[in-house]
Amino acid sequence: MLEIIAEIDALIPQDTKDPAVRARFLNLNVRFHSELLKLAKSPMLQWSFDRMLTLPFASPNAFISDGKQDEGRNKFLVAQSQHRAIAEAIGAREGARAEAIAREHARIARLSLDSALEAQRVGQFPGGSLIGPVTGR
């Protein structure tokens, strides 16, 4: 897992809007999340994760951005910082800390989706027409 984090770190100085850099990051991101699931050794968690992947915008690679370079770069940096913190917590056998960081990681992704829904930008993304506004929150 640390090797994957190091490979993602090497992408940080590069242009995150470059399709080749973005594709490399997305590939490494999938690998990171897959390795994290393997560490859990939980068939139920794997089943739940596989099921979640069938939902629009639920994939670890479902990045929603307004297209601004700074916003995309900031999301990239925050996600990588959280990946590193999760790996460090696991290495230190701090399960509660790793869980809290992982929940925050997922929460930020959800906030990005909510923001896109509120701005009615979600239709610009593949699968976006399948999502409707969230009500009652």
N, C-alpha and C positions, 0 to 999 in steps of 0.2 A: 504494500500500500504506500509506503514511503517513497518507493521508486516512482510511482505514478504521480505523487505530489511533486516530486522533483522535476518530472517531465512537464507538468503543468506550470511550475515556477519558471521554467525556461521559456515558456510562451508569454509570460507577463510583459516583458519589454516590447513585444511585437504588437502590430496593429490588430486589435481584436475584431475589426470589421473586415479584415482580409479573409476571404472565404477559405483559404487553405489553413490559416491559423485557427479559424473558428471550427473547421471540420476536425482538426487535430485535437482541439480542446474538447469538443463534443465526444470524440472517441475515448479520450482519456477519462472524461467525466463518467461515461458509462462503465468503464473498467473500474474506476474508483468505487462507484456505488455497488457494482457486482461483487467486488472484493469485500466490501463492508458487509454485504448480505452473507457471504460465505463464512465470515468470522462469527456470525450469529449462530450458525449451525442449527437453524430453525426452519423446518419444512413449512410450518404455518406462515412464518414471516415471508418466506420465498413465495409461497402461494399467493399471499396477500399482495406482495409487490408485483408479481406477474399479472394479477388481476387489475391492479391499479394502472399498469402500463397501457391497458386498453382504453382508458379514459382520455379524452382530449386534454392537453396541457398538463398531464400528470407525470409525464416522463421526466427523469432527471435532466434531460436536454431540452425541456420546454422553456426556453428563455424568451421572455416578452420584453421588448424594448421599443422606445419611440423612435429609434434609429439614430439618436444622438450619440456621438462617439463617447462622450464623458459618461453618460448613463450606462452604456454597455460595458465600458471599462470598469466602472465602479462595481457593477454587479459581478463581474468576473473576479475582481479583487476580493470582494466580500465573500463570495462563494469559496474561493481558494483559501482564504483565511479560516473559514469555518471547516473546510476539509482538513486542514492542518490541525486545528484545535480538536476535532473529533479523533483523529489518529493519535494525537498526543494523549488525550484522555483515555483512550483504549489502552495505549502503551503503559500508562500509569495505573491501569486497572481502576479507573474512575468512571464506572458505568453510568452513574447518575449524571455526571457532568457531560459525558458523551451523548447521552439521551437528550439532555437539555439543549445542547448545541444543535443536534440533529433536528429537534423540534423547531428551533428558531430558523434553521436552514429551510425547512419546509414552509414555515410561516411566511418568510420573506418571499418565497416563490408564489405563495397564495396571494399575498398583498399585491404583487405585480400583476397577477391575473385580475384581481378585483379592480385595480387601477385602470387596466385596459378595458374592462367591462364598463366602468363608469364613464370613461372617455369615448366609449363606443369605437375603440380601435381594434377590438378582438377579431372582428371580421376580416382584418387584413392578414391574418395568419392562417395557415392551413388548419382546417378543422374548426376554425373560429365560429363558423355559422352554426355549429352544433351546441354552442354555449349561449345561455341566456343570462340576463341580469340576475344578480343575487338579491333576493328580497328578504326582509325580516331579520336583518342582522343588527 
